């Protein structure tokens, strides 16, 4: 299987927010290294390992354009250049503040108030770079369609390769896999306690990541600054 690529927002390496995500998930997508998971208050270490396994392979991120394979004839260098061109046409902006919240049985950092600017930025990213995406395989389509999608989400899936774009987009930075319903509250309290002072989402870059194989974690290829900044 060939590599897959994704366009995410990732916090700057070394920042408090990046450290939080890497510590909770046990993986640093910038270095490509698995890291120790410090204890979370009220969460057993085995419970921590188990319920962060699913998001661990993606790394701590907010999705802009979901994972995709490159279409025939497109190269990674082509994609990098296109992302760089797109990023150079957009300025850095503050999207708001983040807090841990449940999304169904998952917990993620989400914005305290919706950001129209971020929603438009993500929509432009999806549309501008979709020409690099290979069509979904039948297996991918079946897997996505099994997720109880609405008619609108199925339509978006077929056209854009992902159901949660445009009006269905909600920025989030996932911290857990699906939790037992009775444990959601304990995890939410523990993650809120773990949050530091750095809660502002500063959209300053687009991060290009690669997954070398289906069982491999995503790893950063390049973090490309907005407005032509490195």
C-alpha positions in Angstrom: 0.0 0.0 0.0 1.3 3.5 -0.9 1.6 6.3 1.6 -1.3 8.4 2.7 -1.0 12.1 3.5 -3.0 14.5 5.6 -3.2 18.2 6.1 -3.6 19.1 9.8 -3.0 21.9 12.2 -0.4 20.8 14.8 0.8 23.1 17.6 4.4 24.3 17.3 6.9 21.7 18.5 8.0 22.5 22.1 4.9 24.5 22.9 2.8 23.7 25.9 -0.1 22.6 23.8 2.0 20.2 21.7 3.5 18.8 24.9 0.0 18.2 26.3 -1.1 16.3 23.2 2.0 14.2 22.9 1.9 13.3 26.6 -1.7 12.3 26.7 -1.5 10.3 23.4 2.0 8.9 24.0 3.2 9.9 20.6 4.9 12.9 19.2 4.1 13.2 15.5 6.8 15.8 14.9 9.6 13.6 16.1 7.9 10.3 15.1 8.7 8.9 18.6 6.5 7.2 21.1 6.8 8.9 24.5 6.0 8.1 28.1 2.4 8.9 29.2 2.6 10.7 32.6 -0.2 9.8 35.0 -3.6 11.4 34.6 -5.4 12.1 37.8 -8.1 9.4 38.3 -7.1 7.4 35.2 -5.4 4.0 35.6 -2.2 3.7 33.4 -3.6 0.8 31.5 -6.9 2.6 30.9 -4.8 5.6 29.6 -2.9 3.4 27.2 -6.0 1.6 26.0 -8.2 4.5 25.4 -5.6 6.7 23.6 -4.5 3.9 21.2 -6.8 4.9 18.4 -5.9 8.6 18.2 -2.2 7.8 19.0 -1.4 6.8 15.4 -2.7 10.1 14.0 -0.8 12.3 16.5 -2.2 15.3 18.2 -3.8 17.5 15.6 -6.9 19.3 14.2 -7.9 18.0 10.8 -8.0 20.5 7.9 -8.0 17.9 5.0 -8.4 14.3 6.1 -6.0 11.5 5.1 -5.9 10.7 1.4 -3.7 8.8 -1.1 -2.1 10.8 -3.9 -3.7 10.4 -7.3 -1.8 8.8 -10.1 0.9 11.2 -11.5 1.0 13.4 -8.4 4.2 13.5 -6.2 4.9 14.5 -2.7 7.0 17.4 -3.9 4.0 18.6 -6.0 1.8 18.4 -2.9 4.3 20.3 -0.7 4.7 23.1 -3.3 0.9 23.4 -3.6 0.5 23.6 0.2 3.2 26.2 0.4 1.5 28.3 -2.3 -1.8 28.0 -0.5 -0.3 28.8 2.9 1.5 31.9 1.5 -1.9 33.4 0.5 -3.3 33.2 4.1 -2.4 35.1 7.2 -2.0 33.9 10.7 -5.1 34.3 12.9 -6.3 33.5 16.4 -9.3 31.2 16.1 -10.3 31.3 19.8 -9.7 29.4 23.0 -9.8 25.6 23.5 -11.3 23.4 26.2 -11.7 19.6 26.5 -15.3 18.5 25.7 -17.0 15.2 24.9 -17.9 14.5 21.3 -20.2 11.6 21.7 -18.0 9.1 23.6 -14.7 10.8 22.5 -13.0 13.7 24.2 -11.3 16.4 22.2 -10.2 20.0 22.5 -12.8 22.1 20.8 -13.2 25.9 20.4 -15.2 27.7 23.1 -16.9 29.7 20.4 -17.3 28.9 16.7 -14.8 30.6 14.4 -16.1 31.6 11.0 -12.6 32.4 9.9 -11.3 28.9 10.7 -14.3 27.3 9.1 -13.6 29.2 5.9 -9.9 28.5 6.0 -10.6 24.8 6.3 -13.1 24.8 3.5 -10.6 26.6 1.2 -7.9 24.1 2.2 -10.2 21.2 1.2 -11.2 22.6 -2.1 -7.9 24.1 -3.2 -5.9 20.9 -2.6 -8.4 18.2 -3.6 -6.9 17.8 -7.0 -4.1 15.8 -5.4 -6.5 13.2 -3.9 -7.0 9.8 -5.4 -10.5 8.5 -5.5 -11.6 6.5 -2.4 -11.4 2.8 -2.6 -14.5 0.6 -2.3 -13.2 -0.5 1.1 -12.8 3.1 2.3 -16.3 4.0 1.0 -17.8 1.0 2.8 -16.1 1.9 6.0 -17.2 5.5 6.0 -20.8 4.7 4.9 -21.0 2.2 7.8 -20.7 5.2 10.2 -24.4 6.2 10.1 -23.9 9.2 7.9 -26.6 11.6 7.0 -27.6 12.2 3.4 -25.6 15.4 3.3 -22.5 13.7 4.8 -22.7 10.9 2.2 -22.9 13.4 -0.6 -19.8 15.2 0.8 -18.0 11.9 1.2 -18.6 11.0 -2.5 -17.4 14.4 -3.8 -14.6 15.3 -1.4 -13.5 12.0 0.1 -14.6 12.9 3.7 -18.0 13.6 5.2 -17.1 16.2 7.7 -16.2 19.2 5.6 -17.8 22.6 4.8 -21.0 22.9 6.7 -20.3 19.6 8.5 -16.9 20.7 9.7 -16.1 21.1 13.4 -12.6 21.8 14.5 -11.4 19.4 17.2 -8.1 17.9 18.5 -8.9 14.4 19.6 -7.4 13.2 22.9 -9.2 9.8 23.4 -10.8 7.0 21.5 -14.4 6.0 22.4 -14.8 5.8 26.2 -17.3 3.8 28.2 -20.1 6.2 28.9 -19.6 6.0 32.7 -15.9 7.1 32.3 -16.4 10.2 30.2 -16.9 12.4 33.2 -13.7 11.2 34.9 -11.6 11.7 31.8 -13.1 15.1 31.1 -12.3 16.2 34.7 -8.8 14.8 34.5 -8.0 16.4 31.1 -9.4 19.8 32.2 -7.1 19.6 35.3 -4.1 18.8 33.0 -4.7 21.8 30.7 -2.2 24.6 31.1 -2.5 28.3 30.5 -1.9 27.9 26.7 -5.5 27.6 25.4 -5.5 30.0 22.4 -5.6 28.3 19.0 -3.2 30.4 16.8 -3.7 29.2 13.3 -0.2 29.9 12.0 0.6 27.0 9.7 -0.5 23.9 7.8 1.2 20.6 8.7 1.7 18.0 6.0 1.9 14.5 7.5 2.6 11.1 5.9 1.5 7.6 6.9 3.9 5.1 5.4 1.6 2.1 5.8 -1.8 1.2 7.2 -0.3 0.2 10.6 2.2 3.0 10.8 1.6 6.3 12.7 1.4 9.6 10.9 4.6 11.6 11.0 5.2 15.3 10.1 6.7 15.9 6.7 6.7 19.7 6.9 5.0 22.4 9.0 4.4 25.2 6.6 3.9 28.7 8.0 1.1 30.9 6.8 1.9 34.1 5.0 5.1 32.8 3.6 6.7 32.3 7.0 8.9 29.3 7.6 
